[in-house]
Amino acid sequence: MKTITPILAASALSLAATLHVNAQDSSTHELNVVNQLTTKAAVASLPISQFLNAPGNEALKAFFFTPVKDTTLLKGKRIAVLAADGFEEIELTGPAWYFRALGAQVDIVSPKFNPAPARYGLSTPDMAKDHIMAIQYLNPVGWIKVDRTADQIKVDEYDAVFIPGGAWNPDNLRHDKDVVRFLQDFNKSGKLIAAICHGPVVLASADLLKGKKLTGYWNIQIDLKNAGGEVLEQAVVVDGNLITSRHPIDVADFSLAVRDWLTAR
């Protein structure tokens, strides 16, 4: 037995070493695969100040930095912003800031929180339960607090609704039954519906564009035409109770058109 024990010990050590090597090989292989499946992480720097100071945006900068004179112009008006993850930051925060500066109550309304299925393997921050994510030209930049969810709101509570753009935001909204139902009921009331950039495609899903003159971001204009709309290449288009604009640079014209529509009624 004394002569066998060292042999067994050596065999055990050899087996352990082999298993360790195999485990290392497996880990190395898995790491190599993961690295090939993973894109390079980088965060673009697109601050709002950089956008406002960009050449050609002087009028937009003046719109935001010129003090609002009549801070009670929209007092008593209540506006719902329908938005979800992936909204274009300035297209939500810009008009919302302006309408609040004029005395309106502005509520951020989103679909009910719906986490991704577990099999997607996503890690969602806790704040996603009551915040939605902003983007700037497809780059995530921040979060904004949600005031209400789409299943909680009623038509008679609001004087207007507007939908910001962002490539992901409208896609999330147009699939939500509560959002579509609310927009259809809101349209029947004759109250103002406004949408900018990619936002009008939500109205296409609600079947509200037939016979309407409107505009929108260039790569959705074919969708707006297919939904029965007449697309115009203008900064802002007003047709009845519908106001639409094309992109972030139109935010000032869009906001002023909404203001004028509300103050005229």
N, C-alpha and C positions, 0 to 999 in steps of 0.2 A: 504494500500500500504506500509505503514511503516513496517508492520509485515511481508510482503512478500519479501521485498528487501533483508533482511539478508539471507532468505532461498535461493533466487536466487543466491546471491553471494556465498553462501556456496556450492551450486550445481555446479556453474561455477568453483570454486576452486577445487572441487572434480573431475570434468571432466578433468580439466587441469592436475591435478596430475595423473589421470589415463592415459591420453595421454602421459604424460612424462614418466611414468613407461613403457608403451607399447613401446615407442620410444627407451627407454634404453634397453628393452628386445630385440628389433629388432636389435639395434646396437651391443649388446653383441653377439647375434646369428651370425650376419654377420661377426663380428670380429673373432669369434671362427671358422667359416668356412674358412675365409681367412688364418688364422693361420695354419689350417690343410692342406691347398692347397700350402702353402709356405715352401720352403726348407730353411735350415739354411744358412745365408749369411757368406761367408768366402773367403778370397783371399789368394791363395798360393803364397809363395815367391820363385820364381825361376829365380834369376838374371842370366844373361849370364856368369858373372864371376864365379858363383857357378857351372855352367855347364862345363866351361872350366877347372876348378880346380878339377873336380870330378876324382876319381881314374880311370885310364884306358884311359883318354882323353889327355894324355900328348902330343901325336903327333898332335892332333888337336889344342891344346893350342900353340904349337910351330909354327904351320902353320900361325896362326893369329899374333903372337907376334914377329916373325922374320921379320925384315924390308924387303920390296920388293926392289930388286936391280934394275931391269929394269922397270922404271915407264912409259916407252913409248912402251912397247911390244905390247899392243893392241890399240895403238893410231890410230884413224881413224875407229875403229870398233864401231858399235852401237848395243846394246843388249837390247831386250825388256824382261821385267819380267812380265809374266802374273800371276796376283794374285788377290784374292778377300778376303773378311772378313774371318778370321779363318786360315790364313796362319801360318805355323810354323816359328817363328821369325828368328832363326839362319839360316834356309834354304833359306831365302830371303836375309837377311842383310849380311850374311857371303859371299856368292858368289858375291853379288852386291858390297860389300866393296872391295873384291879382284880384280874384273874386273876394277873397277874405279881406284884402286891403280896402275894397269897396263896401265892406260891411256884410257880405253874404256869409251864411253858414255853409261850409263845405265838408261833406262826409266822404271818407275813403271807404268804398264798398267793394268787397271781393267775394268770390265763391267761398263756400265753406272749406276749411282746411282738409285736404285729402292727401295724406302721405303716400309716397310711392310704394308699390308692393315690395315686400321684404326681399323677394328674389332679384330685385334691381340692384341690391347691395349698396344703396345710397345712405349717406350719413346726413341727416337733416338737422339743422340747428333748432333748438327749442323755440327761438323767436319766430320761426316760420309758421308757428301756430296762429300768431296774430299780427304778423308782418308780411309784406310782400317785397320781392326783390326788384330793385331798379337796375336798369342797364343804360349804357351809353354806347350806341352803335355796336351792339352784341357783346359788350364787355360789362360783366356784373360790377356795380359800383357801390351799392348800399341797400338799405332796407327802410321801409316806411310803415308806420303803425296803421292798422286797419281799424276803422271805427265800427263798422257793421258788416254783416255778411248778406249776400244777395237774397237769401231766404227770409231775411228779417224785414226787408223794406217794402213799402207800399207806395203806389203811384201818388196818392193824395198827400204824401209827406214832402214831395219835392216839386220845385218849379222847373228844374232842368236837370239833365244828365249829360255828362260828357265822358268820352272814352279816349284815353291817350293811346299812342301807338306803341312801338316796340315789336319786333318780329314774333316774340314768344307770347306776349301778353294777350293779343287778340285770339291766338290759337287756343289758349287756356279758357278764355271767356266764352268763345262761340260753342264750346262743347258743354257748357254748364246750363242745365235746363232752367234753373232759377233766373239766370241772367237773361236768357232768350225770352222767357215768359214775361219778365218785367219790362223789357224793351218793347215787346209787342203791345202790352197793355198801356205803356207810357205813350207810345205812338198814337194809340186810339184816343187818348186824352187831348191830343193836339199840342202838348207841351214840348218844349225844346229838347231835341236830341242832337248832340254835337260829337264829332269824332275827328281825330287828326291822324295823319300818317297811315299806319296799318289798321287803325281802329275801325274804319268803315267796313272791313270784312265781317265784323261781328254783326253788323246790320244786315249784311247779305245772308248770314245764317238765320237771322230773324225774319227774313223775307220782307224787308222794308224798303228796298231800293227800286222796285219796278216803277219806271216812268219818272224817276227823280234825277235832277241834275246834281252832280256832286264831283268831288275830287278825292284824291288819296295818293299814297306813295306809289311811285312809278311801277314797281313790280307787282302791285295788286290791282292795277287799273283794269287788266283783262278780267279779273274776277268780278269787279264792280260792274263791268259791261255785261258779263254773263249773267249777273243777277238782275239785269234789266235796267241798270242805271245809265245815264248819259254823262260820261266823264269829261270834265273840262280841265284845261291846264291853267289853273289860277291858284293864287295863294289861299283864297277862301271862296267858297261857294255857298250861297244861302238859297234854299229852295223850301219855302213853307216853314215847317218846323224843324228842318234839317240844316245843320251847318257843318261843313267839312273843310279840312285843310290837308296839305301834302306832306309836310316834314317839320322837323324841329325849328328851322329858320322861320316858319310861318306862325310860330306861337303867338307873337304879338298881334298879328292880324286876326288870328283865330280868337284870341281872348277879347279883343275889341268888338268883334262881330257878335260874340255871345253877350257881352255887356249891352250892346245896342239893342239886340233882340229882346232882352229881358226888360230894359228900361222903356221900350216902346209899348209894353203891354202891362 
